[in-house]
Amino acid sequence: MGYMIGVDVGGTFTDFSIFSQETGKLFHFKHSSTNQDSSIAIVDGIQKILAMEHADTASVVYLAHGTTVSTNALIEKTGANVGLITTEGFHDVMEIGLQKRPEMYDTLAQKPQSMVQPGMNLGVPERVRYDGQVVIPLDEERVREAVRLFKANGVNAVAVATLFSFLNAKHEKRIKELIQEEYPQAYITISSELVPEFREYSRMSTTVLNSYLGPSMKDYVKNFQDSVKRIGIQVEPYVTQSNGSIISIKETIAAPIKTAVSGPSAGVIGAAYISRQCGADKIITFDMGGTSADISLIENYRPQVSNERLVEGHPARIPMISIITIGAGGGSIASIDEGGVMKVGPRSAGATPGPACYGRGGTLPTVTDANIVLGKLNQEKILGGRMDVYLDKAVRAIQENLCSKTSLDLKQAANGIISVVNSNMMRAVRVVSVEKGYDVREFTLMAFGGAGPLHACEVAQELGIKRVIMPPSPGTLCSLGLLMADTRFDFSCSNIMQALPENIPAVRDIFRSLAEDGRKMLVKEGVAEEHHSFEWAIDMRYDRQNYEITVPLRACEMTEEVLAWAVEDFHAAHKKAYGYRSDGAGVKLVSYRVAAIGLISKPEIPEQPIQENAPAPVPAARRKVLFQGQQDYVDCGIYDRASFVPGTRLSGPAIVEQMDCTTVVPPGWHILSDGYSNMIAEYREEG
């Protein structure tokens, strides 16, 4: 028995979720981040938590950490000096990219910055054919010459991606051996080990990104591992992957690209856990912080995972939870453009100087300033009374930068800021739902992050969503998600064939090989075999199509019945995504995927009985609040969420405050606090 700790590092605060296996108590803690070395804040925070619990570091039995090291290295362009080795004649694939352009008609659009050092993309004589046969042997001396050139030019990480290595990895493996002989200090990634799938550009890009992140991630996680060991924590820590699972330190070093969206993915896992508590099998997550908003969709209690996405403009063919991120947060700056139209974001005031109301030197109006002026946020103190805010500074920022440039008065300008930022977030919600063939009205919105509950009900009402869930501690849901994650390894390979019964033996062999690789990896991670679980899927497409749909298999076996189910599920998924199905068309099997899942023990949080006659909450204060769609301020009760018990009911208009966030309950919305202390908000039409 001991303590399970999840840690999520943010730019301003490092969040901790702690579960005591002995008492069953779950609690949360915030500590100021140390951006120069985030492990300092982690270690200091853990020591403070254990001191409050009168426990020692040996009592920590589980430690998982969401990291932004990969994300920051990509954004700030502080990764390794990368050299690329590929098949002769194909060294410019990374520069050519795809025919499709993100801004087809923008002549000033900038290409993403190359992750390969200038002149360090080198081709060597070798060739594997489309069927895996070697037609040109590897020129080993040319490989050695390339590595010596890398070494002389300060390259410290090498990416290797040759043609058709996903069918025959012989040459890539030999190139890796030659690099290790010539330059043992170099970080090496070969595509056949990281992403053995077809499409050479995506595979090469993913391999390059991994090498770009490798050295910095290796240094960071080694330092993190050493830091927790020094204070006496005896368990090996885990790091979150972008697919919402956790992996060990050594596997993080081998594949750092898998942590590219580590932090937001943990929030989605936490949301999936809360959705099971509430029995809500269709959820859209709404994670709004200070700088951005992250939106994702959960169906049947399972987050959706994409097998490829752009990371800083480069394709990364790695399973990641599908999350849409937009520049819409509390610090998003409002301005009037040259056409006289109000814009909000993506530029942010950040933490320093921050919104004008913080009194730290900021003078530009932000979403937080608008919420202060509208009365939705406390106009004197936030963060549970720890931080002063200044209404007069928020008023001045809006009047000088918005009202003076338009015919808007103060309340119109403040409400306009909220209308614009809400519209931006509504578009993101539609991207993950309506544009994917879902009816958004069938979903529940789950609001978390420091600003999510501030906007959720008004955003939901505009979208036609009538139910919103606010977790007990919305600001720390990402760190809670780290306590609910399993370990997971994704294996894949490509081999194009028709979806016909005669190909079942070949497909079966592929899946069994991938599943065995997964089993070995779980054993390597120390997961007992009784806790192993597997999921199989196939990427499928119609004949003469260029892109695939991933279809989960209904059973982890390949038989004629399972194949027939897969083909029918593909037709249905195609109709849902594109509006039609072609039952008479041939279907191709393209790539095969196995997820090897190690089930980790999780906190068991008991449900408390609902108090049927729970006393009505008493407002701690009152203030004037202006809601969306209203012309005038209304007198509104301000409630302390800590006073709510299971069964507490509250009807809007109301404001509910707690340390890590504020919940806005507009008119027509009704709150119920459930047995897990989630607040369930429902909208009911008047009359």
C-alpha positions in Angstrom: 0.0 0.0 0.0 1.3 3.4 -0.9 0.8 6.5 -3.0 0.1 6.7 -6.7 1.2 10.1 -8.2 0.4 11.6 -11.6 2.3 14.8 -12.6 1.5 17.1 -15.5 3.9 19.9 -16.2 2.5 23.2 -17.5 4.1 26.5 -18.3 2.9 28.2 -15.1 2.0 25.3 -12.8 3.0 21.7 -12.3 -0.1 19.7 -11.4 -0.2 16.7 -9.1 -2.9 14.1 -8.6 -2.3 11.8 -5.6 -4.1 8.7 -4.6 -3.6 6.9 -1.3 -4.1 3.2 -1.7 -4.5 2.8 2.1 -7.2 5.5 2.8 -8.7 5.7 -0.7 -8.3 9.5 -0.6 -7.7 11.3 -3.9 -6.4 14.9 -3.8 -4.7 17.4 -6.0 -1.9 19.8 -5.6 -0.4 22.7 -7.7 3.2 23.9 -7.6 5.0 26.6 -9.6 6.8 25.2 -12.6 10.6 25.5 -13.0 10.9 26.0 -16.7 14.7 25.7 -16.8 14.4 22.2 -15.5 10.9 20.9 -14.9 12.2 18.0 -12.8 13.0 20.5 -10.0 9.3 21.4 -9.6 8.3 17.7 -9.8 10.7 16.6 -7.1 10.0 19.6 -4.9 6.2 19.1 -5.3 6.4 15.4 -4.4 8.4 16.1 -1.3 5.9 18.8 -0.2 3.0 16.4 -0.8 4.6 13.6 1.2 5.5 15.9 4.0 1.8 17.0 4.2 0.9 13.3 4.4 3.6 12.5 6.9 4.9 9.8 4.5 8.4 9.1 3.1 9.4 8.7 -0.6 9.6 4.9 -0.3 5.8 4.9 0.0 5.5 6.0 -3.7 4.4 2.9 -5.6 3.5 4.6 -8.9 4.8 7.7 -10.6 3.7 8.9 -14.1 4.7 12.1 -15.8 3.3 14.0 -18.7 6.1 15.9 -20.4 6.3 18.9 -22.8 10.0 18.4 -23.7 9.2 17.0 -27.2 6.6 19.7 -27.8 8.9 22.5 -26.7 11.8 21.2 -28.7 9.7 21.2 -31.8 8.1 24.6 -31.3 11.4 26.3 -30.2 13.5 24.4 -32.8 16.0 23.3 -30.2 16.4 19.7 -31.3 19.4 17.8 -32.4 21.6 18.3 -35.5 20.2 15.6 -37.8 21.7 13.7 -40.7 19.6 11.6 -43.1 20.7 8.4 -44.9 18.3 7.1 -47.6 18.3 5.4 -51.0 20.4 7.1 -53.6 18.3 9.4 -55.7 15.7 10.0 -53.0 17.6 12.3 -50.6 15.3 15.2 -51.4 12.1 13.5 -50.4 12.0 15.5 -47.1 12.2 18.8 -49.1 9.7 17.8 -51.8 7.1 16.5 -49.4 3.6 16.0 -50.8 1.8 17.5 -53.8 -0.9 18.7 -51.4 -0.1 22.1 -49.9 -1.6 23.4 -46.6 -2.1 26.8 -48.3 -2.6 26.1 -51.9 -3.2 29.7 -53.1 -1.0 31.6 -50.6 2.1 32.6 -52.5 3.7 33.9 -49.2 3.1 30.7 -47.2 6.3 29.5 -45.6 7.3 25.8 -45.7 8.0 24.3 -42.3 11.6 24.5 -41.2 13.6 21.4 -42.2 14.7 19.2 -39.4 17.7 17.9 -41.4 20.9 20.0 -41.4 21.7 21.6 -44.8 23.7 19.3 -46.9 23.3 16.4 -44.5 20.6 14.5 -46.4 22.6 11.8 -48.2 21.7 9.0 -50.5 23.7 5.7 -50.7 23.6 3.0 -53.4 21.0 0.3 -52.4 17.6 -0.8 -53.6 14.9 -3.0 -52.3 12.0 -3.7 -54.7 8.3 -3.3 -54.1 8.1 -7.1 -53.3 10.9 -7.0 -50.8 13.6 -8.4 -53.1 17.1 -6.8 -53.1 18.0 -5.5 -56.6 21.0 -3.3 -55.6 23.2 -4.5 -52.7 24.1 -1.9 -50.0 27.3 0.0 -50.7 28.8 -0.2 -47.2 31.8 2.1 -47.9 29.5 4.9 -49.1 27.6 4.5 -45.8 30.8 4.8 -43.8 31.8 7.9 -45.9 28.4 9.5 -45.1 28.8 8.8 -41.3 32.3 10.3 -41.3 30.9 13.4 -43.0 28.1 13.6 -40.4 30.7 13.4 -37.6 32.9 16.1 -39.1 29.9 18.5 -39.4 28.6 18.2 -35.9 25.6 15.9 -36.6 24.7 14.1 -33.4 21.6 12.2 -34.5 21.1 10.1 -37.6 17.8 9.1 -39.3 17.8 6.1 -41.7 14.8 5.6 -44.1 15.3 3.6 -47.3 12.8 2.5 -49.9 10.6 -0.5 -49.1 12.4 -1.2 -45.8 9.0 -1.9 -44.3 9.0 -5.1 -46.4 12.7 -5.9 -46.0 14.7 -4.2 -43.3 18.0 -5.9 -44.1 19.8 -2.8 -45.5 18.5 -0.4 -42.7 19.7 -2.8 -40.0 23.1 -3.0 -41.6 23.3 0.8 -41.9 22.6 1.1 -38.2 25.4 -1.4 -37.4 27.8 0.7 -39.6 26.8 3.9 -37.9 27.4 2.3 -34.5 30.9 1.2 -35.6 31.9 4.6 -37.0 30.1 6.9 -34.6 28.9 5.2 -31.5 27.9 8.5 -29.7 25.3 9.3 -32.4 21.5 8.9 -31.6 20.1 6.6 -34.3 16.6 5.9 -35.6 15.8 3.5 -38.4 12.3 3.6 -40.0 11.8 -0.1 -40.1 11.9 -0.2 -36.3 9.9 2.9 -35.6 7.2 2.9 -38.3 7.4 -0.1 -40.8 4.6 1.3 -43.1 4.4 2.4 -46.7 4.4 6.0 -48.0 8.1 7.0 -47.9 7.6 10.7 -47.1 5.5 10.1 -43.9 7.8 7.3 -42.8 10.9 9.4 -43.5 9.5 12.4 -41.8 8.5 10.5 -38.6 12.0 8.9 -38.5 13.7 12.4 -38.8 11.4 13.9 -36.1 12.3 11.0 -33.8 16.1 11.6 -34.2 15.6 15.3 -33.9 14.0 14.8 -30.5 16.2 11.9 -29.3 19.2 13.5 -27.6 17.2 16.2 -25.7 14.6 13.7 -24.6 17.4 11.2 -23.5 19.1 13.9 -21.4 15.8 15.1 -19.9 14.4 11.7 -18.9 17.7 10.5 -17.5 17.9 13.6 -15.4 14.3 13.1 -14.3 15.0 9.4 -13.4 18.1 10.3 -11.4 16.3 13.1 -9.6 13.5 10.9 -8.3 16.0 8.2 -7.3 18.0 10.7 -5.3 15.1 11.5 -3.1 14.4 7.8 -2.4 11.6 6.9 -4.8 12.3 3.3 -5.6 9.8 2.7 -8.5 10.7 3.3 -12.1 8.7 6.3 -13.4 6.5 6.3 -16.5 6.1 8.9 -19.2 2.9 9.6 -21.1 2.6 8.8 -24.8 0.6 10.7 -27.3 -1.8 7.8 -27.6 -2.8 8.3 -23.9 -0.8 5.4 -22.5 2.3 5.3 -20.4 5.8 3.8 -21.2 9.0 3.4 -19.3 12.0 5.7 -19.4 14.0 3.4 -21.7 11.2 3.2 -24.2 10.7 7.0 -24.1 14.4 7.4 -25.1 14.0 5.0 -28.0 10.9 6.7 -29.4 10.5 10.3 -28.2 8.2 11.2 -31.1 5.5 9.2 -29.3 5.4 11.9 -26.6 4.8 14.8 -29.0 1.3 15.6 -27.5 1.8 13.9 -24.1 0.1 16.5 -21.9 -3.3 17.0 -23.7 -3.7 13.2 -24.3 -3.6 12.6 -20.5 -6.5 15.0 -20.1 -8.5 13.0 -22.7 -7.8 9.8 -20.7 -9.0 11.5 -17.6 -12.2 12.6 -19.4 -12.8 9.0 -20.6 -12.6 7.9 -16.9 -15.1 10.5 -15.8 -17.4 9.6 -18.7 -17.6 6.0 -17.4 -18.5 7.4 -13.9 -21.3 9.4 -15.5 -22.5 6.7 -17.9 -22.0 9.2 -20.8 -20.7 7.1 -23.8 -20.5 10.0 -26.2 -18.3 12.9 -25.0 -16.6 15.9 -26.6 -13.8 17.1 -24.4 -13.4 20.8 -24.0 -10.0 21.6 -22.4 -9.5 25.4 -22.3 -6.4 26.8 -20.6 -4.6 30.1 -20.7 -3.2 29.9 -24.2 -5.1 27.3 -26.2 -8.2 25.0 -26.2 -7.9 21.3 -27.0 -10.9 19.5 -28.3 -11.4 15.7 -28.8 -14.1 13.2 -29.2 -14.8 10.0 -27.1 -17.2 7.4 -28.3 -18.2 4.3 -26.3 -15.8 5.5 -23.6 -12.8 5.3 -26.0 -10.8 8.2 -27.2 -10.3 8.3 -31.0 -6.8 7.7 -32.2 -5.4 8.9 -35.5 -2.4 7.1 -37.1 -0.9 10.2 -38.6 -1.0 13.9 -37.9 1.1 17.0 -38.7 3.6 18.0 -36.0 5.0 21.5 -36.6 4.1 21.0 -40.3 5.8 17.6 -40.7 3.8 14.3 -40.9 4.2 12.0 -37.9 2.9 8.5 -38.6 2.5 7.6 -34.9 -0.8 6.7 -33.2 -1.9 9.8 -31.3 -5.2 10.7 -29.7 -7.1 12.9 -32.1 -7.0 16.4 -30.6 -7.7 19.7 -32.3 -5.8 22.6 -30.7 -6.7 26.2 -31.4 -5.3 29.5 -30.0 -8.2 30.2 -27.7 -7.5 30.6 -24.0 -7.9 33.0 -21.2 -4.9 34.9 -22.3 -5.9 35.2 -26.0 -5.7 38.9 -27.0 -8.6 40.7 -28.6 -8.0 43.3 -31.3 -9.7 45.2 -34.2 -8.3 44.4 -37.6 -8.0 46.8 -40.6 -11.5 46.0 -41.7 -13.0 47.0 -38.3 -13.7 43.4 -37.3 -12.9 42.0 -33.8 -10.4 39.2 -33.7 -9.5 37.1 -30.6 -6.3 35.0 -30.6 -4.2 33.1 -31.5 -1.8 35.7 -30.0 -1.7 35.3 -26.2 -0.6 37.5 -23.3 0.8 34.4 -21.6 1.6 34.4 -17.9 3.9 37.4 -18.2 2.7 40.1 -18.6 -0.6 38.3 -18.8 -4.0 39.8 -19.0 -4.4 43.4 -18.0 -6.4 42.5 -14.9 -3.4 40.7 -13.5 -1.6 44.0 -12.9 1.7 42.7 -14.2 2.1 45.3 -16.9 -0.2 43.9 -19.5 -2.2 46.5 -21.4 -4.0 44.5 -24.1 -7.5 43.2 -23.6 -7.8 39.4 -23.3 -10.6 36.8 -22.7 -9.9 36.9 -19.0 -10.3 40.6 -18.9 -13.7 40.3 -20.6 -14.8 37.7 -18.1 -13.7 40.0 -15.3 -15.7 42.9 -16.7 -18.8 40.7 -17.3 -18.7 39.5 -13.7 -18.2 35.9 -14.7 -14.8 35.8 -12.9 -14.2 37.2 -9.4 -13.4 40.9 -9.7 -11.1 41.0 -6.7 -9.3 37.7 -6.3 -8.8 34.4 -8.2 -7.0 31.1 -7.5 -8.9 30.6 -4.3 -8.0 34.1 -3.1 -4.3 33.7 -3.7 -4.1 36.2 -6.6 -5.4 39.8 -6.8 -7.0 41.0 -10.0 -7.8 44.5 -11.0 -11.2 45.4 -12.6 -10.1 48.9 -13.5 -7.2 47.7 -15.5 -9.4 45.3 -17.4 -11.9 48.1 -18.1 -9.1 50.4 -19.3 -7.6 47.8 -21.7 -11.0 47.1 -23.4 -11.9 50.8 -23.6 -8.6 52.0 -25.0 -8.1 49.1 -27.5 -11.6 48.2 -28.6 -14.2 50.8 -27.6 -12.1 53.7 -28.9 -11.8 52.0 -32.3 -15.4 51.0 -32.7 -18.9 52.2 -31.8 -19.1 49.5 -29.1 -19.6 50.4 -25.4 -17.8 48.5 -22.6 -20.3 45.7 -22.1 -20.8 45.2 -25.9 -17.0 45.0 -26.4 -16.5 42.6 -23.5 -19.4 40.4 -24.6 -18.1 40.6 -28.1 -14.8 39.1 -27.0 -16.6 36.1 -25.5 -18.8 35.7 -28.6 -15.8 35.6 -30.9 -13.7 33.2 -28.8 -16.8 30.9 -28.3 -17.3 30.9 -32.0 -13.7 29.9 -32.6 -14.1 27.0 -30.1 -17.5 26.0 -31.7 -15.7 25.6 -35.0 -13.2 23.3 -33.4 -15.9 21.2 -31.9 -17.6 20.8 -35.3 -14.2 19.7 -36.8 -14.1 16.7 -34.5 -17.8 15.9 -34.7 -19.9 17.2 -37.6 -17.1 17.0 -40.1 -16.6 13.4 -39.1 -20.2 12.5 -39.6 -21.4 12.8 -36.0 -24.5 14.6 -34.8 -23.0 16.9 -32.2 -26.4 17.2 -30.4 -26.1 13.5 -29.3 -22.9 14.3 -27.3 -22.2 15.6 -23.8 -19.5 18.3 -23.4 -16.9 17.7 -20.8 -15.3 20.9 -19.6 -11.9 21.1 -17.9 -8.8 23.1 -17.8 -8.6 26.4 -16.0 -11.1 28.2 -18.3 -13.2 25.3 -19.7 -16.1 25.5 -17.3 -16.2 29.3 -17.7 -17.3 28.9 -21.4 -18.7 25.4 -21.7 -22.4 25.9 -21.1 -22.7 28.9 -23.4 -20.7 27.0 -26.1 -22.8 23.9 -25.7 -26.1 25.9 -25.9 -25.0 27.4 -29.2 -24.1 24.0 -30.6 -27.4 22.4 -29.5 -25.7 20.3 -26.8 -27.9 20.1 -23.7 -25.5 18.4 -21.2 -22.2 19.5 -19.8 -20.0 17.7 -17.2 -17.5 19.5 -14.9 -15.2 17.1 -13.1 -14.4 17.7 -9.4 -11.1 19.3 -10.1 -11.2 20.5 -13.8 -7.8 22.3 -13.6 -5.9 19.1 -12.8 -7.7 16.5 -15.0 -4.5 15.9 -17.0 -2.6 14.7 -13.9 -5.6 12.6 -12.9 -5.6 11.0 -16.3 -2.0 9.8 -15.6 -3.3 7.7 -12.8 -5.9 6.1 -15.1 -3.6 5.2 -18.0 -2.5 1.7 -19.1 0.8 0.9 -20.8 0.4 0.4 -24.6 2.6 -0.4 -27.5 1.4 0.0 -31.1 2.8 -2.3 -33.8 2.1 -2.1 -37.5 3.3 -3.1 -41.0 2.1 -2.6 -44.5 1.3 -5.3 -47.1 -1.3 -4.5 -49.7 -3.6 -7.3 -50.7 -7.3 -7.9 -51.6 -9.8 -8.6 -48.8 -10.4 -12.1 -50.1 -10.6 -15.4 -48.2 -7.5 -16.8 -50.0 -5.4 -14.1 -48.4 -6.5 -15.0 -44.8 -3.4 -17.2 -44.1 -1.0 -14.3 -45.0 -3.0 -11.8 -42.9 -3.2 -14.2 -40.0 0.6 -14.7 -40.1 1.2 -10.9 -40.1 -1.1 -10.3 -37.1 0.3 -13.2 -35.1 3.9 -11.9 -35.7 2.9 -8.4 -34.6 1.0 -9.8 -31.5 4.1 -11.8 -30.5 6.2 -8.6 -30.8 3.7 -6.9 -28.5 3.7 -9.7 -26.0 7.5 -9.6 -25.8 7.4 -5.8 -25.2 4.9 -6.1 -22.4 7.0 -8.8 -20.7 10.0 -6.5 -21.1 8.1 -3.8 -19.4 7.4 -6.1 -16.5 3.6 -6.6 -17.2 2.4 -10.0 -16.0 0.8 -12.1 -18.8 -2.6 -12.2 -17.1 -2.7 -8.4 -17.5 -2.0 -8.5 -21.3 -4.7 -7.3 -23.7 -4.7 -6.9 -27.5 -6.6 -5.0 -30.1 -6.3 -5.6 -33.8 -7.2 -3.3 -36.7 -6.7 -3.0 -40.5 -6.3 0.1 -42.7 -8.7 -0.5 -45.6 -9.7 1.3 -48.8 -11.6 0.7 -52.0 -9.7 -0.2 -55.2 -8.1 2.8 -56.8 -8.4 5.0 -53.7 -5.3 6.6 -52.2 -6.2 6.8 -48.5 -7.4 4.4 -45.9 -9.9 4.1 -43.0 -8.7 2.2 -39.9 -11.2 -0.5 -39.1 -11.0 -2.2 -35.6 -11.5 -6.0 -35.8 -14.3 -7.5 -33.8 -12.0 -10.4 -32.6 -8.2 -10.9 -32.3 -8.1 -13.6 -34.9 -8.4 -13.8 -38.6 -11.1 -16.0 -40.0 -13.6 -15.7 -42.9 -16.2 -14.5 -40.5 -13.9 -11.8 -39.0 -12.8 -10.7 -42.5 -16.5 -10.4 -43.6 -17.3 -8.3 -40.5 -14.3 -6.1 -41.2 -15.4 -5.5 -44.8 -18.9 -4.6 -43.7 -17.5 -2.3 -40.9 -15.4 -0.6 -43.6 -18.4 0.0 -45.8 -20.3 1.5 -42.9 -17.3 3.7 -41.8 -16.9 4.9 -45.4 -20.5 6.0 -45.6 -20.3 7.7 -42.2 -17.2 9.6 -43.3 -17.9 10.3 -47.0 -21.7 9.9 -47.4 -21.6 6.8 -49.6 -20.6 3.1 -49.7 -19.8 0.9 -52.7 -20.7 -2.6 -51.7 -19.8 -4.1 -55.2 -16.3 -2.5 -55.3 -13.1 -4.4 -54.4 -11.7 -3.7 -50.9 -8.0 -3.6 -50.2 -6.2 -4.5 -47.0 -3.2 -2.1 -46.6 -1.7 -1.9 -43.1 -2.2 -4.1 -40.1 -2.1 -2.8 -36.5 -1.8 -4.5 -33.2 -2.1 -2.6 -29.9 -0.5 -4.5 -27.0 -2.0 -3.2 -23.8 -0.7 -3.8 -20.3 -3.4 -3.2 -17.8 -2.2 -1.2 -14.8 -3.9 -1.1 -11.4 -5.9 2.1 -11.0 -7.4 4.1 -8.1 -10.8 2.9 -7.1 -12.9 5.9 -6.2 -16.1 4.9 -4.4 -19.4 6.5 -5.3 -21.1 8.4 -2.5 -24.8 8.1 -2.0 -27.0 10.9 -3.4 -28.7 12.9 -0.7 -32.3 13.1 -1.9 -33.0 16.1 0.3 -29.6 17.8 0.1 -29.8 21.4 1.4 -29.9 24.1 -1.2 -26.5 25.8 -1.5 -26.2 29.2 0.1 -24.4 31.9 -2.0 -21.2 33.1 -0.4 -21.6 36.5 -2.2 -23.6 38.2 -5.0 -22.5 40.3 -8.0 -23.8 41.6 -11.3 -23.1 39.2 -14.3 -23.8 39.7 -18.0 -24.4 36.4 -19.9 -24.2 35.7 -23.6 -27.4 36.7 -25.5 -28.4 39.1 -22.6 -28.7 42.8 -22.8 -28.3 43.7 -19.2 -26.4 42.5 -16.1 -28.4 40.3 -13.7 -27.9 39.9 -9.9 -26.3 36.5 -9.5 -25.4 34.3 -6.6 -21.7 33.2 -6.2 -21.3 29.7 -4.7 -18.4 27.8 -3.2 -18.1 24.4 -4.9 -16.5 23.0 -1.8 -19.9 23.3 0.0 -21.6 21.0 -2.6 -22.5 17.4 -1.5 -23.8 14.5 -3.7 -27.4 15.5 -4.5 -26.8 19.3 -4.4 -29.0 21.1 -7.0 -28.6 24.6 -8.4 -30.3 26.5 -11.1 -28.9 29.3 -13.2 -28.1 32.1 -13.4 -25.2 31.3 -11.0 -21.5 31.3 -10.6 -19.6 28.4 -8.9 -16.1 29.1 -7.7 -13.3 26.8 -6.7 -9.5 27.1 -6.4 -8.6 25.9 -9.9 -11.5 27.2 -12.0 -14.9 29.0 -12.1 -18.1 27.5 -13.6 -20.6 29.7 -15.3 -24.2 28.5 -15.1 -26.3 30.6 -17.5 -30.1 31.1 -17.2 -31.9 27.9 -18.2 -29.1 25.6 -17.0 -29.6 23.3 -14.0 -26.8 21.7 -11.9 -26.7 18.4 -10.1 -23.7 17.2 -8.0 -23.4 13.4 -8.5 -22.0 10.7 -6.2 -18.4 11.3 -7.6 -18.7 15.0 -7.0 -19.0 15.7 -10.8 -21.2 18.7 -11.6 -23.8 17.7 -14.3 -25.3 20.7 -16.0 -28.4 20.2 -18.2 -30.2 22.8 -20.3 -34.0 22.8 -20.3 -36.1 25.1 -22.5 -38.3 27.5 -20.6 -41.9 26.3 -20.4 
